[in-house]
Amino acid sequence: MASEFPLDPALAVMLITSPEFECSNEMLSLTALLSVPQIFTRPANARKWADDAKMQFAHPDGDHLTMLNAYHAFKSEAAQPDPMAWCRENYLSYRSLTSCDNVRAQLERIMVKNDLPLVSTPFEDKKYYINIRRALCAGFFMQVAKRTGNGKTYVTVKDNQVRNCL
């Protein structure tokens, strides 16, 4: 089934397994976000303001969830009267976000064609972000690592390779 998707295999697996974690709608958005140019802008003359704007979308569990938060804000009622101006004010790329919408629609058609359910965990549910992280791990299991006892290195789960912390 992964070959049906015009994606890197890890992203396809993430989408295919996402209904199990009740987050296929979120994974559609996230996959589309990962398939377009960077949504955050950081002009040289406004780096501090751009960094501050990005922080309003920040999630403590990482960049994937930060991007998803920014996309949800872009799709919100507050942004819709003038999404281009909203993007400019929040240092987001309107072009990348509209491209993301197109990619998402294409991937959604493929999921529907393959009878993959489009589901979401309610945002208020404490498992909302947990389910998204589980789906991410299902697709990117080859990159999963655990921190060693000394806290200075990681060991990959797949093949026990040692990696230094950054």
DSSP file (Angstrom, degrees, kcal/mol; ACC not computed):
  #  RESIDUE AA STRUCTURE BP1 BP2  ACC     N-H-->O    O-->H-N    N-H-->O    O-->H-N    TCO  KAPPA ALPHA  PHI   PSI    X-CA   Y-CA   Z-CA
    1    1 A M    >         0   0    0      0, 0.0     3,-1.9     0, 0.0     4,-0.4   0.000 360.0 360.0 360.0 -30.8    0.0    0.0    0.0
    2    2 A A  G >   +     0   0    0      1,-0.3     3,-1.4     2,-0.2     5,-0.3   0.815 360.0  64.8 -59.2 -30.1    2.9    2.4    0.7
    3    3 A S  G 3  S+     0   0    0      1,-0.3    -1,-0.3     3,-0.1     9,-0.0   0.658  88.2  69.7 -69.9 -13.5    3.7    2.4   -3.0
    4    4 A E  G <  S+     0   0    0     -3,-1.9    -1,-0.3     2,-0.1    -2,-0.2   0.754  89.1  75.5 -71.1 -24.2    0.4    4.1   -3.7
    5    5 A F  S <  S-     0   0    0     -3,-1.4     2,-2.1    -4,-0.4     7,-0.1  -0.748  80.8-135.8 -94.9 133.5    1.7    7.3   -2.0
    6    6 A P  S    S+     0   0    0      0, 0.0     2,-0.3     0, 0.0    -3,-0.1  -0.360  73.3 103.2 -80.5  60.4    4.1    9.6   -3.8
    7    7 A L  S    S-     0   0    0     -2,-2.1    -2,-0.1    -5,-0.3    28,-0.0  -0.861  85.0 -80.2-137.9 164.2    6.2    9.8   -0.6
    8    8 A D    >>  -     0   0    0     -2,-0.3     4,-2.1     1,-0.1     3,-0.6  -0.445  53.2-113.8 -57.1 141.1    9.3    8.7    1.2
    9    9 A P  H 3> S+     0   0    0      0, 0.0     4,-2.7     0, 0.0     5,-0.2   0.844 115.1  56.5 -54.1 -36.8    8.5    5.2    2.6
   10   10 A A  H 3> S+     0   0    0      1,-0.2     4,-2.1     2,-0.2     5,-0.1   0.910 108.8  46.4 -63.1 -41.0    8.7    6.4    6.2
   11   11 A L  H <> S+     0   0    0     -3,-0.6     4,-2.1     2,-0.2    -1,-0.2   0.889 111.9  51.4 -67.9 -38.4    6.1    9.1    5.5
   12   12 A A  H  X S+     0   0    0     -4,-2.1     4,-2.7     2,-0.2    -2,-0.2   0.927 110.5  47.9 -63.5 -44.8    3.8    6.5    3.7
   13   13 A V  H  X S+     0   0    0     -4,-2.7     4,-2.4     1,-0.2     5,-0.2   0.900 109.0  54.8 -62.4 -40.2    4.1    4.1    6.7
   14   14 A M  H  X S+     0   0    0     -4,-2.1     4,-1.0    -5,-0.2    -1,-0.2   0.919 111.9  43.7 -59.0 -44.3    3.3    6.9    9.1
   15   15 A L  H  < S+     0   0    0     -4,-2.1     3,-0.3     2,-0.2    -2,-0.2   0.915 112.9  51.2 -67.1 -43.2    0.1    7.7    7.1
   16   16 A I  H  < S+     0   0    0     -4,-2.7     4,-0.2     1,-0.2    -2,-0.2   0.872 116.1  40.4 -64.3 -37.9   -1.0    4.1    6.7
   17   17 A T  H >X S+     0   0    0     -4,-2.4     3,-1.3    -5,-0.2     4,-0.6   0.632  91.4  90.4 -86.0 -13.5   -0.6    3.4   10.4
   18   18 A S  G ><>S+     0   0    0     -4,-1.0     5,-1.7    -3,-0.3     3,-1.1   0.803  76.1  62.8 -58.9 -33.4   -2.1    6.7   11.6
   19   19 A P  G >45S+     0   0    0      0, 0.0     3,-1.4     0, 0.0    -1,-0.3   0.859  96.4  61.2 -60.3 -31.0   -5.7    5.4   11.8
   20   20 A E  G <45S+     0   0    0     -3,-1.3    -2,-0.2     1,-0.3    -3,-0.1   0.821 108.9  42.4 -60.2 -30.0   -4.6    2.9   14.5
   21   21 A F  G <<5S-     0   0    0     -3,-1.1    -1,-0.3    -4,-0.6   100,-0.1   0.260 113.8-119.2-101.4   9.8   -3.6    5.9   16.6
   22   22 A E  T < 5S+     0   0    0     -3,-1.4    99,-0.8    -4,-0.2    -2,-0.1   0.887  88.5  99.4  54.4  45.9   -6.7    7.9   15.8
   23   23 A C     >< +     0   0    0     -5,-1.7     4,-2.4    97,-0.3     5,-0.2   0.025  27.7 127.5-147.2  33.0   -4.8   10.7   14.2
   24   24 A S  H  > S+     0   0    0     95,-0.3     4,-2.0    -6,-0.2    96,-0.2   0.851  76.7  54.8 -66.2 -32.5   -4.9   10.3   10.4
   25   25 A N  H  > S+     0   0    0     94,-2.2     4,-1.8     2,-0.2    -1,-0.2   0.931 111.2  44.8 -63.9 -43.5   -6.2   13.8    9.9
   26   26 A E  H  > S+     0   0    0     93,-0.4     4,-2.8     1,-0.2    -2,-0.2   0.891 112.0  52.0 -67.0 -39.1   -3.2   15.2   11.8
   27   27 A M  H  X S+     0   0    0     -4,-2.4     4,-2.7     2,-0.2     5,-0.2   0.839 105.6  55.6 -68.1 -32.2   -0.8   12.9   10.0
   28   28 A L  H  X S+     0   0    0     -4,-2.0     4,-2.2    -5,-0.2    -1,-0.2   0.946 111.8  43.8 -60.3 -47.3   -2.1   14.1    6.7
   29   29 A S  H  X S+     0   0    0     -4,-1.8     4,-2.5     2,-0.2    -2,-0.2   0.930 115.4  47.6 -63.5 -45.7   -1.4   17.7    7.6
   30   30 A L  H  X S+     0   0    0     -4,-2.8     4,-2.0     2,-0.2    -2,-0.2   0.899 111.3  50.1 -65.3 -41.6    2.0   16.8    9.1
   31   31 A T  H  X S+     0   0    0     -4,-2.7     4,-0.6     2,-0.2    -1,-0.2   0.915 111.8  48.6 -62.7 -42.7    3.1   14.7    6.0
   32   32 A A  H >< S+     0   0    0     -4,-2.2     3,-1.0    -5,-0.2     4,-0.4   0.911 109.6  52.6 -63.3 -41.6    2.0   17.6    3.8
   33   33 A L  H >< S+     0   0    0     -4,-2.5     3,-0.8     1,-0.3    -1,-0.2   0.865 109.1  49.7 -61.3 -36.1    4.0   20.0    5.9
   34   34 A L  H 3< S+     0   0    0     -4,-2.0    -1,-0.3     1,-0.2    -2,-0.2   0.583 107.4  56.9 -78.2  -9.2    7.1   17.8    5.6
   35   35 A S  T << S+     0   0    0     -3,-1.0    -1,-0.2    -4,-0.6    -2,-0.2   0.403 101.3  61.4-102.9   0.5    6.6   17.7    1.8
   36   36 A V  S <  S-     0   0    0     -3,-0.8     3,-0.1    -4,-0.4    60,-0.1  -0.768  98.1 -77.4-120.0 166.5    6.7   21.4    1.1
   37   37 A P  S    S-     0   0    0      0, 0.0    -1,-0.1     0, 0.0    63,-0.1  -0.216  74.4 -64.0 -59.8 158.8    9.4   24.1    1.7
   38   38 A Q        -     0   0    0      1,-0.1    58,-0.2    -4,-0.1    -4,-0.1  -0.088  41.9-153.0 -45.8 131.6    9.8   25.4    5.2
   39   39 A I  S    S+     0   0    0     -3,-0.1    54,-3.1    57,-0.1     2,-0.4   0.731  73.0  79.7 -84.5 -21.9    6.7   27.2    6.5
   40   40 A F  B     -A   92   0A   0     52,-0.2     2,-0.3    56,-0.1    52,-0.2  -0.719  67.0-156.5 -89.3 133.2    8.6   29.5    9.0
   41   41 A T        -     0   0    0     50,-2.6    -2,-0.0    -2,-0.4    52,-0.0  -0.784  11.6-174.9-105.5 153.6   10.3   32.5    7.5
   42   42 A R        -     0   0    0     -2,-0.3     5,-0.2     8,-0.0    -2,-0.0  -0.532  11.4-162.0-147.2  73.3   13.2   34.3    9.2
   43   43 A P    >   -     0   0    0      0, 0.0     3,-1.9     0, 0.0     7,-0.2  -0.268  26.0-123.0 -61.1 144.3   14.2   37.5    7.4
   44   44 A A  G >  S+     0   0    0      1,-0.3     3,-0.6     2,-0.2     0, 0.0   0.826 111.1  50.1 -57.7 -34.4   17.6   38.8    8.2
   45   45 A N  G 3  S+     0   0    0      1,-0.2    -1,-0.3     2,-0.1     3,-0.0   0.437 119.9  34.9 -87.2   2.4   16.2   42.2    9.3
   46   46 A A  G <>  +     0   0    0     -3,-1.9     4,-2.5     2,-0.1    -1,-0.2  -0.035  69.6 132.5-144.4  36.2   13.6   40.7   11.6
   47   47 A R  H <> S+     0   0    0     -3,-0.6     4,-2.8     1,-0.2     5,-0.2   0.901  75.9  49.7 -60.6 -43.5   15.1   37.6   13.1
   48   48 A K  H  > S+     0   0    0      1,-0.2     4,-2.4     2,-0.2    -1,-0.2   0.931 113.3  46.1 -63.5 -44.4   14.1   38.3   16.7
   49   49 A W  H  > S+     0   0    0      2,-0.2     4,-2.4     1,-0.2    -1,-0.2   0.891 113.3  50.1 -65.2 -38.7   10.5   39.1   15.7
   50   50 A A  H  X S+     0   0    0     -4,-2.5     4,-2.3     2,-0.2    -2,-0.2   0.913 111.2  48.6 -65.3 -42.1   10.3   35.9   13.6
   51   51 A D  H  X S+     0   0    0     -4,-2.8     4,-1.7    -5,-0.2    -2,-0.2   0.902 112.1  49.2 -64.1 -40.4   11.7   33.8   16.4
   52   52 A D  H  X S+     0   0    0     -4,-2.4     4,-0.8     2,-0.2    -2,-0.2   0.900 110.5  50.7 -64.6 -40.7    9.1   35.4   18.8
   53   53 A A  H >< S+     0   0    0     -4,-2.4     3,-0.8     1,-0.2     4,-0.4   0.904 108.9  51.4 -63.9 -41.0    6.3   34.6   16.3
   54   54 A K  H >X S+     0   0    0     -4,-2.3     3,-1.7     1,-0.2     4,-0.6   0.864 100.5  63.8 -64.1 -35.2    7.5   31.0   16.0
   55   55 A M  H >< S+     0   0    0     -4,-1.7     3,-0.5     1,-0.3    -1,-0.2   0.772  89.5  66.8 -61.9 -26.2    7.4   30.6   19.8
   56   56 A Q  T << S+     0   0    0     -3,-0.8    -1,-0.3    -4,-0.8    -2,-0.2   0.740 109.4  38.2 -68.0 -19.0    3.7   31.2   19.9
   57   57 A F  T <4 S+     0   0    0     -3,-1.7    12,-0.2    -4,-0.4    -1,-0.2   0.476  90.8 129.5-102.7  -6.3    3.3   27.9   18.0
   58   58 A A    <<  -     0   0    0     -4,-0.6     5,-0.1    -3,-0.5    -3,-0.1  -0.136  39.4-163.4 -58.2 140.8    6.1   26.1   19.9
   59   59 A H    >   -     0   0    0      3,-0.3     3,-1.8     1,-0.1     7,-0.2  -0.987  22.7-132.7-122.7 136.5    5.4   22.7   21.4
   60   60 A P  T 3  S+     0   0    0      0, 0.0     3,-0.1     0, 0.0    -1,-0.1   0.712 102.2  63.7 -62.6 -19.1    7.7   21.2   24.0
   61   61 A D  T 3  S-     0   0    0      1,-0.3     3,-0.2     2,-0.0     2,-0.2   0.315 112.7 -88.7 -92.7  10.5    7.8   17.9   22.2
   62   62 A G    <>  -     0   0    0     -3,-1.8     4,-1.6     1,-0.2    -3,-0.3  -0.523  47.6 -49.5 123.8 179.0    9.5   19.2   19.1
   63   63 A D  H  > S+     0   0    0      1,-0.2     4,-2.7     2,-0.2     5,-0.2   0.801 117.3  61.0 -67.1 -34.2    9.4   20.8   15.7
   64   64 A H  H  > S+     0   0    0      1,-0.2     4,-2.0     2,-0.2    -1,-0.2   0.945 110.3  41.2 -60.6 -46.4    6.8   18.4   14.1
   65   65 A L  H  > S+     0   0    0      2,-0.2     4,-2.3     1,-0.2    -1,-0.2   0.813 111.8  56.6 -72.7 -29.5    4.2   19.4   16.6
   66   66 A T  H  X S+     0   0    0     -4,-1.6     4,-2.1    -7,-0.2    -2,-0.2   0.928 108.7  46.9 -63.9 -45.4    5.2   23.1   16.4
   67   67 A M  H  X S+     0   0    0     -4,-2.7     4,-2.4     1,-0.2    -2,-0.2   0.908 111.3  51.6 -62.3 -41.6    4.6   22.9   12.6
   68   68 A L  H  X S+     0   0    0     -4,-2.0     4,-2.6    -5,-0.2    -1,-0.2   0.905 108.6  51.1 -63.0 -41.6    1.3   21.2   13.2
   69   69 A N  H  X S+     0   0    0     -4,-2.3     4,-2.1   -12,-0.2    -1,-0.2   0.910 110.4  49.3 -60.5 -42.7    0.3   24.0   15.6
   70   70 A A  H  X S+     0   0    0     -4,-2.1     4,-2.2     2,-0.2    -2,-0.2   0.902 110.8  50.0 -64.3 -41.0    1.2   26.7   13.1
   71   71 A Y  H  X S+     0   0    0     -4,-2.4     4,-1.8     2,-0.2    -2,-0.2   0.921 109.8  50.1 -64.6 -43.7   -0.8   24.9   10.4
   72   72 A H  H  X S+     0   0    0     -4,-2.6     4,-0.5     1,-0.2    -1,-0.2   0.896 110.8  50.1 -61.3 -39.1   -3.9   24.6   12.6
   73   73 A A  H >< S+     0   0    0     -4,-2.1     3,-0.9     1,-0.2     6,-0.4   0.896 107.9  53.6 -65.3 -39.3   -3.6   28.4   13.4
   74   74 A F  H 3< S+     0   0    0     -4,-2.2    -1,-0.2     1,-0.2    -2,-0.2   0.856 111.2  46.2 -61.6 -35.7   -3.4   29.1    9.6
   75   75 A K  H 3< S+     0   0    0     -4,-1.8    -1,-0.2    -5,-0.1    -2,-0.2   0.505  94.0 108.6 -85.5  -4.8   -6.6   27.2    9.1
   76   76 A S  S XX S-     0   0    0     -3,-0.9     4,-1.1    -4,-0.5     3,-0.8  -0.210  83.5-111.2 -72.7 163.0   -8.4   28.9   12.1
   77   77 A E  T 34 S+     0   0    0      1,-0.2     3,-0.3     2,-0.2    -1,-0.1   0.839 115.1  63.3 -60.6 -34.3  -11.1   31.4   11.7
   78   78 A A  T 34 S+     0   0    0      1,-0.2    -1,-0.2     2,-0.2     4,-0.2   0.830 108.5  40.4 -62.2 -32.2   -8.8   34.2   13.0
   79   79 A A  T X4 S+     0   0    0     -3,-0.8     3,-0.6    -6,-0.4     7,-0.3   0.692  98.6  78.7 -88.6 -19.9   -6.5   33.7   10.0
   80   80 A Q  T 3< S+     0   0    0     -4,-1.1    -1,-0.2    -3,-0.3    -2,-0.2   0.751  75.3  67.8 -71.8 -27.8   -9.2   33.3    7.3
   81   81 A P  T 3  S-     0   0    0      0, 0.0    -1,-0.2     0, 0.0    -2,-0.1   0.915 131.0  -1.5 -58.0 -38.3  -10.3   36.8    6.7
   82   82 A D  S <> S+     0   0    0     -3,-0.6     4,-2.4    -4,-0.2     3,-0.3  -0.566  71.5 175.1-149.5  79.4   -6.9   37.6    5.1
   83   83 A P  H  > S+     0   0    0      0, 0.0     4,-2.4     0, 0.0     5,-0.2   0.807  80.0  56.5 -61.8 -30.6   -4.6   34.6    5.3
   84   84 A M  H  > S+     0   0    0      2,-0.2     4,-2.1     1,-0.2    10,-0.1   0.935 111.0  42.7 -66.7 -44.7   -1.8   36.3    3.4
   85   85 A A  H  > S+     0   0    0     -3,-0.3     4,-2.6     2,-0.2     5,-0.2   0.898 112.5  54.4 -66.6 -39.8   -1.6   39.2    5.8
   86   86 A W  H  X S+     0   0    0     -4,-2.4     4,-1.7    -7,-0.3    -2,-0.2   0.920 108.9  48.5 -59.4 -43.8   -1.9   36.8    8.8
   87   87 A C  H  <>S+     0   0    0     -4,-2.4     5,-2.7     1,-0.2     4,-0.3   0.916 110.6  50.8 -62.3 -43.2    1.0   34.8    7.5
   88   88 A R  H ><5S+     0   0    0     -4,-2.1     3,-1.0     1,-0.2    -2,-0.2   0.925 111.0  48.5 -60.4 -44.7    3.1   38.0    7.0
   89   89 A E  H 3<5S+     0   0    0     -4,-2.6    -1,-0.2     1,-0.2    -2,-0.2   0.801 117.1  42.2 -65.7 -29.8    2.3   39.1   10.6
   90   90 A N  T 3<5S-     0   0    0     -4,-1.7    -1,-0.2    -5,-0.2    -2,-0.2   0.238 111.8-115.6-104.7  12.5    3.2   35.6   12.0
   91   91 A Y  T < 5 +     0   0    0     -3,-1.0   -50,-2.6    -4,-0.3     2,-0.3   0.907  68.5 138.7  53.8  48.1    6.4   35.1    9.8
   92   92 A L  B   < -A   40   0A   0     -5,-2.7     2,-0.8   -52,-0.2   -52,-0.2  -0.898  59.6-111.6-118.5 151.5    4.9   32.1    8.0
   93   93 A S     >  -     0   0    0    -54,-3.1     4,-2.2    -2,-0.3     5,-0.2  -0.735  21.5-166.7 -85.9 110.6    5.2   31.4    4.3
   94   94 A Y  H  > S+     0   0    0     -2,-0.8     4,-2.5     1,-0.2     5,-0.3   0.900  89.8  54.0 -60.8 -41.3    1.8   31.7    2.7
   95   95 A R  H  > S+     0   0    0      1,-0.2     4,-2.1     2,-0.2    -1,-0.2   0.922 110.0  45.7 -61.4 -45.2    3.0   30.0   -0.4
   96   96 A S  H  > S+     0   0    0      1,-0.2     4,-2.2     2,-0.2    -1,-0.2   0.893 113.3  49.9 -65.9 -39.4    4.3   27.0    1.5
   97   97 A L  H  X S+     0   0    0     -4,-2.2     4,-1.7     2,-0.2    -2,-0.2   0.880 112.1  46.2 -70.0 -37.4    1.1   26.7    3.6
   98   98 A T  H  X S+     0   0    0     -4,-2.5     4,-1.6     2,-0.2    -1,-0.2   0.869 112.6  51.2 -71.7 -34.2   -1.2   26.9    0.5
   99   99 A S  H  X S+     0   0    0     -4,-2.1     4,-2.5    -5,-0.3    -2,-0.2   0.890 106.5  55.6 -64.1 -38.7    1.0   24.3   -1.2
  100  100 A C  H  X S+     0   0    0     -4,-2.2     4,-2.9     1,-0.2    -2,-0.2   0.905 103.8  54.0 -59.0 -43.1    0.6   22.2    1.9
  101  101 A D  H  X S+     0   0    0     -4,-1.7     4,-2.1     1,-0.2    -1,-0.2   0.903 109.5  48.1 -58.2 -42.0   -3.1   22.4    1.5
  102  102 A N  H  X S+     0   0    0     -4,-1.6     4,-1.9     2,-0.2    -2,-0.2   0.920 113.2  46.4 -66.1 -44.4   -2.8   21.1   -2.1
  103  103 A V  H  X S+     0   0    0     -4,-2.5     4,-2.6     1,-0.2     5,-0.2   0.913 111.5  52.8 -63.5 -42.5   -0.5   18.2   -1.1
  104  104 A R  H  X S+     0   0    0     -4,-2.9     4,-2.6     1,-0.2    -1,-0.2   0.912 108.0  50.3 -60.1 -43.6   -2.8   17.3    1.8
  105  105 A A  H  X S+     0   0    0     -4,-2.1     4,-2.0     2,-0.2    -1,-0.2   0.896 110.7  49.9 -62.8 -40.2   -5.8   17.1   -0.5
  106  106 A Q  H  X S+     0   0    0     -4,-1.9     4,-1.6     2,-0.2    -2,-0.2   0.933 113.1  45.5 -63.6 -46.0   -3.9   14.8   -2.8
  107  107 A L  H  X S+     0   0    0     -4,-2.6     4,-2.3     1,-0.2    -2,-0.2   0.867 109.3  56.0 -66.7 -36.0   -2.8   12.5    0.0
  108  108 A E  H  X S+     0   0    0     -4,-2.6     4,-2.6    -5,-0.2    -1,-0.2   0.910 104.8  52.7 -62.8 -41.2   -6.3   12.5    1.4
  109  109 A R  H  X S+     0   0    0     -4,-2.0     4,-2.4     1,-0.2    -1,-0.2   0.897 109.4  49.5 -60.4 -39.6   -7.7   11.3   -1.9
  110  110 A I  H  X S+     0   0    0     -4,-1.6     4,-1.6     2,-0.2    -1,-0.2   0.902 110.6  50.0 -66.7 -40.9   -5.2    8.4   -1.8
  111  111 A M  H  <>S+     0   0    0     -4,-2.3     5,-2.8     2,-0.2    -2,-0.2   0.925 112.1  47.1 -63.4 -43.8   -6.2    7.5    1.7
  112  112 A V  H ><5S+     0   0    0     -4,-2.6     3,-1.8     1,-0.2    -2,-0.2   0.918 109.7  53.7 -63.9 -43.0   -9.9    7.5    0.9
  113  113 A K  H 3<5S+     0   0    0     -4,-2.4    -1,-0.2     1,-0.3    -2,-0.2   0.834 111.2  46.8 -59.7 -32.7   -9.2    5.4   -2.3
  114  114 A N  T 3<5S-     0   0    0     -4,-1.6    -1,-0.3    -5,-0.1    -2,-0.2   0.187 116.1-115.1 -96.0  15.8   -7.4    2.9   -0.1
  115  115 A D  T < 5 +     0   0    0     -3,-1.8    -3,-0.2     1,-0.2    -2,-0.1   0.820  60.4 155.1  55.8  35.8  -10.2    2.8    2.6
  116  116 A L      < -     0   0    0     -5,-2.8    -1,-0.2    -6,-0.1    -2,-0.1  -0.850  45.4-119.7 -91.4 121.1   -8.0    4.3    5.3
  117  117 A P        -     0   0    0      0, 0.0     2,-0.9     0, 0.0   -93,-0.1  -0.296  11.5-136.2 -65.8 142.3  -10.2    6.1    7.8
  118  118 A L        +     0   0    0    -94,-0.1     2,-0.3   -95,-0.1   -10,-0.0  -0.864  45.4 153.2 -98.0 103.8   -9.8    9.8    8.4
  119  119 A V        -     0   0    0     -2,-0.9   -94,-2.2     2,-0.0   -93,-0.4  -0.877  27.8-162.5-133.4 160.5  -10.0   10.1   12.2
  120  120 A S        -     0   0    0     -2,-0.3   -97,-0.3   -97,-0.2   -98,-0.1  -0.997  23.8-124.5-142.3 143.8   -8.8   12.4   14.9
  121  121 A T        -     0   0    0    -99,-0.8   -99,-0.0    -2,-0.3  -100,-0.0  -0.722  51.6 -95.9 -76.8 136.3   -8.4   12.2   18.7
  122  122 A P    >   -     0   0    0      0, 0.0     3,-1.6     0, 0.0     6,-0.2  -0.294  29.3-126.4 -55.2 138.6  -10.4   15.1   20.2
  123  123 A F  T 3  S+     0   0    0      1,-0.3     5,-0.2     5,-0.1     6,-0.2   0.823 109.1  57.5 -57.6 -33.1   -8.0   17.9   20.9
  124  124 A E  T 3  S+     0   0    0      4,-0.1    -1,-0.3     3,-0.1     2,-0.1   0.692  84.0 102.7 -72.9 -18.2   -9.1   18.1   24.6
  125  125 A D  S X  S-     0   0    0     -3,-1.6     3,-2.0     1,-0.1     4,-0.3  -0.443  76.6-133.8 -68.4 135.4   -8.1   14.4   25.1
  126  126 A K  T 3  S+     0   0    0      1,-0.3     4,-0.4    -2,-0.1     3,-0.2   0.682 105.2  60.2 -64.6 -15.7   -4.8   14.0   27.0
  127  127 A K  T 3> S+     0   0    0      1,-0.2     4,-3.2     2,-0.1     5,-0.3   0.409  74.7 100.2 -90.7   2.4   -3.8   11.5   24.3
  128  128 A Y  H <> S+     0   0    0     -3,-2.0     4,-1.5     1,-0.2    -1,-0.2   0.957  92.8  29.9 -53.2 -59.7   -4.0   13.9   21.4
  129  129 A Y  H  > S+     0   0    0     -4,-0.3     4,-2.4    -3,-0.2    -1,-0.2   0.827 117.6  59.1 -72.6 -30.9   -0.3   14.7   21.2
  130  130 A I  H  > S+     0   0    0     -4,-0.4     4,-2.2     2,-0.2    -2,-0.2   0.930 105.7  48.9 -61.8 -45.3    0.7   11.2   22.5
  131  131 A N  H  X S+     0   0    0     -4,-3.2     4,-2.2     1,-0.2    -1,-0.2   0.890 110.4  50.7 -62.9 -39.3   -1.2    9.6   19.6
  132  132 A I  H  X S+     0   0    0     -4,-1.5     4,-2.3    -5,-0.3    -1,-0.2   0.923 110.4  49.3 -64.3 -43.6    0.5   11.9   17.1
  133  133 A R  H  X S+     0   0    0     -4,-2.4     4,-2.3     1,-0.2    -2,-0.2   0.875 109.1  53.3 -64.0 -36.2    4.0   11.0   18.5
  134  134 A R  H  X S+     0   0    0     -4,-2.2     4,-2.1     2,-0.2    -1,-0.2   0.916 109.1  48.1 -64.4 -42.8    3.1    7.3   18.3
  135  135 A A  H  X S+     0   0    0     -4,-2.2     4,-1.6     2,-0.2    -2,-0.2   0.893 110.1  52.8 -65.2 -38.6    2.2    7.6   14.6
  136  136 A L  H  X S+     0   0    0     -4,-2.3     4,-2.6     1,-0.2    -2,-0.2   0.932 110.3  47.7 -59.5 -45.5    5.5    9.5   14.0
  137  137 A C  H  < S+     0   0    0     -4,-2.3    -2,-0.2     1,-0.2    -1,-0.2   0.851 105.8  58.5 -65.7 -34.2    7.4    6.7   15.7
  138  138 A A  H  < S+     0   0    0     -4,-2.1     3,-0.4     1,-0.2    -1,-0.2   0.884 114.6  37.2 -63.0 -37.2    5.6    4.1   13.6
  139  139 A G  H  < S+     0   0    0     -4,-1.6     3,-0.3     1,-0.2    -2,-0.2   0.861 125.4  37.5 -80.8 -37.0    6.8    5.8   10.4
  140  140 A F  S >< S+     0   0    0     -4,-2.6     3,-1.9    -5,-0.2     4,-0.3  -0.121  71.0 131.6-109.0  35.6   10.3    6.8   11.6
  141  141 A F  G >   +     0   0    0     -3,-0.4     3,-1.1     1,-0.3    17,-0.2   0.767  66.4  66.6 -60.1 -25.5   11.1    3.7   13.7
  142  142 A M  G 3  S+     0   0    0     -3,-0.3    -1,-0.3     1,-0.2    16,-0.2   0.731 102.2  47.6 -68.6 -20.1   14.5    3.5   12.0
  143  143 A Q  G <  S+     0   0    0     -3,-1.9    -1,-0.2    -6,-0.1     2,-0.2   0.370  82.8 120.7-100.8   3.8   15.5    6.8   13.6
  144  144 A V    <   +     0   0    0     -3,-1.1    13,-2.5    -4,-0.3    14,-0.6  -0.490  35.7 169.1 -73.3 135.1   14.4    6.0   17.2
  145  145 A A  E     -B  156   0B   0     11,-0.3     2,-0.4    -2,-0.2    11,-0.2  -0.960  24.5-139.7-141.0 158.7   17.2    6.1   19.8
  146  146 A K  E     -B  155   0B   0      9,-2.4     9,-2.7    -2,-0.3     2,-0.2  -0.939  26.8-110.9-121.6 147.1   17.4    6.0   23.6
  147  147 A R  E     -B  154   0B   0     -2,-0.4     7,-0.3     7,-0.2     2,-0.0  -0.494  33.8-125.4 -74.5 140.1   19.7    8.1   25.8
  148  148 A T    >   -     0   0    0      5,-2.8     3,-1.5    -2,-0.2    -1,-0.1  -0.274  30.5 -95.9 -78.9 171.4   22.4    6.2   27.5
  149  149 A G  T 3  S+     0   0    0      1,-0.3    -1,-0.1     2,-0.1    -2,-0.1   0.800 123.5  55.5 -58.7 -32.5   23.0    6.2   31.3
  150  150 A N  T 3  S-     0   0    0      1,-0.1    -1,-0.3     3,-0.0    -3,-0.0   0.627 100.7-135.4 -79.9 -10.8   25.6    9.0   31.0
  151  151 A G  S <  S+     0   0    0     -3,-1.5    -2,-0.1     2,-0.2    -1,-0.1   0.490  83.4  93.6  75.0   2.2   23.2   11.2   29.2
  152  152 A K  S    S+     0   0    0      1,-0.0    13,-2.3    12,-0.0     2,-0.3   0.547  83.7  38.0-104.3 -10.2   25.9   12.2   26.6
  153  153 A T  E     - C   0 164B   0     11,-0.2    -5,-2.8    -5,-0.1     2,-0.3  -0.930  64.1-142.4-137.8 161.6   25.1    9.6   23.9
  154  154 A Y  E     -BC 147 163B   0      9,-3.7     9,-3.3    -2,-0.3     2,-0.5  -0.897   9.5-148.6-118.8 152.8   22.2    7.9   22.3
  155  155 A V  E     -BC 146 162B   0     -9,-2.7    -9,-2.4    -2,-0.3     7,-0.2  -0.991  23.4-122.3-122.3 125.6   21.9    4.3   21.1
  156  156 A T  E  >  -B  145   0B   0      5,-2.6     4,-1.6    -2,-0.5   -11,-0.3  -0.412  11.5-142.4 -67.2 140.5   19.7    3.5   18.1
  157  157 A V  T  4 S+     0   0    0    -13,-2.5    -1,-0.1   -16,-0.2   -12,-0.1   0.875  95.1  55.6 -70.0 -38.0   17.0    1.0   18.9
  158  158 A K  T  4 S-     0   0    0    -14,-0.6    -1,-0.2   -17,-0.2   -16,-0.1   0.935 131.9  -1.0 -64.0 -50.1   17.3   -0.7   15.5
  159  159 A D  T  4 S-     0   0    0    -17,-0.1    -1,-0.2     2,-0.1    -2,-0.2   0.178  91.5-112.7-135.0  20.0   21.0   -1.6   15.5
  160  160 A N     <  +     0   0    0     -4,-1.6     2,-0.3     1,-0.2    -3,-0.1   0.786  54.6 164.0  54.0  34.4   22.6   -0.3   18.7
  161  161 A Q        -     0   0    0     -5,-0.1    -5,-2.6     1,-0.0     2,-0.4  -0.666  35.4-127.8 -81.3 138.6   24.7    2.3   17.1
  162  162 A V  E     -C  155   0B   0     -2,-0.3     2,-0.4    -7,-0.2    -7,-0.2  -0.729  27.9-176.1 -90.4 133.3   26.0    4.9   19.5
  163  163 A R  E     -C  154   0B   0     -9,-3.3    -9,-3.7    -2,-0.4     2,-0.2  -0.979  23.2-122.5-127.6 140.2   25.5    8.6   18.6
  164  164 A N  E     -C  153   0B   0     -2,-0.4   -11,-0.2   -11,-0.2     2,-0.1  -0.539  29.5-112.1 -78.5 146.8   26.7   11.7   20.4
  165  165 A C              0   0    0    -13,-2.3    -1,-0.1    -2,-0.2   -13,-0.0  -0.459 360.0 360.0 -71.5 150.7   24.2   14.2   21.7
  166  166 A L              0   0    0     -2,-0.1    -1,-0.1   -13,-0.0   -13,-0.0   0.472 360.0 360.0 -79.3 360.0   24.4   17.6   20.0
